[in-house]
Amino acid sequence: MDSAAEDPIARFEAWMAEAAKTEPNDPNAVCLATSTPDGRPSARMVLLKGVDHDRPGGGFVFYTNLESRKGGELQANPQAALCFHWKTLQRSVRVEGAVEPVSDAEADAYYASRARGSRIGAWASRQSRPLEGRWALEKAVAEYTVKFGIGEIPRPPHWSGFRLLPRRIEFWRDMPFRLHDRQVFHRVDGGAGDSFEGWRLEALYP
Ligand SMILES: Cc1cc2nc3c(=O)[nH]c(=O)nc-3n(C[C@H](O)[C@H](O)[C@H](O)COP(=O)(O)O)c2cc1C
């Protein structure tokens, strides 16, 4: 087994690098599933904006509006799942675990890297709430464009990111006759149940 096969984060990054060469756009697009505390799930696409390899056990970072449907669900029930599918590679990766907010400094740094129009959009969009008409969104964009002028645009208090701390990472590869290859990495914790010790690899029937 090569080292990338033993470390799921390294293997994920290797797959993502391949996908970046072959996918027509957004290789980092991923379906994010969340749920209400009473078990009603919902799913939507987001863009993966960071993978931690320096943090024990790794982490998967995405950004959103904290007052959106997903934002509310993640704050009420901080558990989530991600599902990547790269059609050009015929591969998929599933990640499950608890989520935690990213630090303000981390969110500020990412927000500052975004295009000016996207930073204004984050102020103007009341994500997931009813929209009276397209004009209402355009009016809000115009108002924030005037408000901020050519000055700095601070990160809105309702806009930040989450880090999913993986408990389970599955790598799926298409194989002939639907006899696909499935390899699952399970996080192994120490005695207290909260210290990362490593990964246990398991194969699953397709
Ligand atoms: C490819 C793709 C990438 C997206 N990336 C993001 C993202 O990074 N953050 C985000 O809040 N919404 C993103 N969206 C929009 C979401 O899918 C969704 O419409 C929005 O976040 C509202 O979801 P919610 O009502 O469940 O909170 C993306 C949509 C697509 C199709």
The ligand as an ORCA input file, in Angstrom:
! r2SCAN-3c Opt
* xyz 0 1
  C     -21.804     23.961     -7.932
  C     -22.469     24.745     -6.832
  C     -21.706     25.296     -5.827
  C     -22.291     26.017     -4.778
  N     -21.497     26.487     -3.770
  C     -22.075     27.070     -2.697
  C     -21.291     27.422     -1.550
  O     -20.062     27.203     -1.494
  N     -21.918     28.013     -0.510
  C     -23.268     28.248     -0.513
  O     -23.776     28.787      0.479
  N     -24.038     27.903     -1.550
  C     -23.479     27.316     -2.652
  N     -24.260     26.938     -3.714
  C     -25.715     27.187     -3.660
  C     -26.374     26.085     -2.814
  O     -26.441     24.862     -3.558
  C     -27.766     26.461     -2.289
  O     -28.607     26.879     -3.352
  C     -27.709     27.576     -1.263
  O     -26.549     27.508     -0.451
  C     -28.932     27.550     -0.370
  O     -29.020     26.298      0.292
  P     -29.896     26.120      1.620
  O     -31.206     26.827      1.385
  O     -30.080     24.640      1.779
  O     -29.139     26.725      2.764
  C     -23.701     26.226     -4.773
  C     -24.467     25.675     -5.804
  C     -23.873     24.939     -6.812
  C     -24.743     24.310     -7.881
*
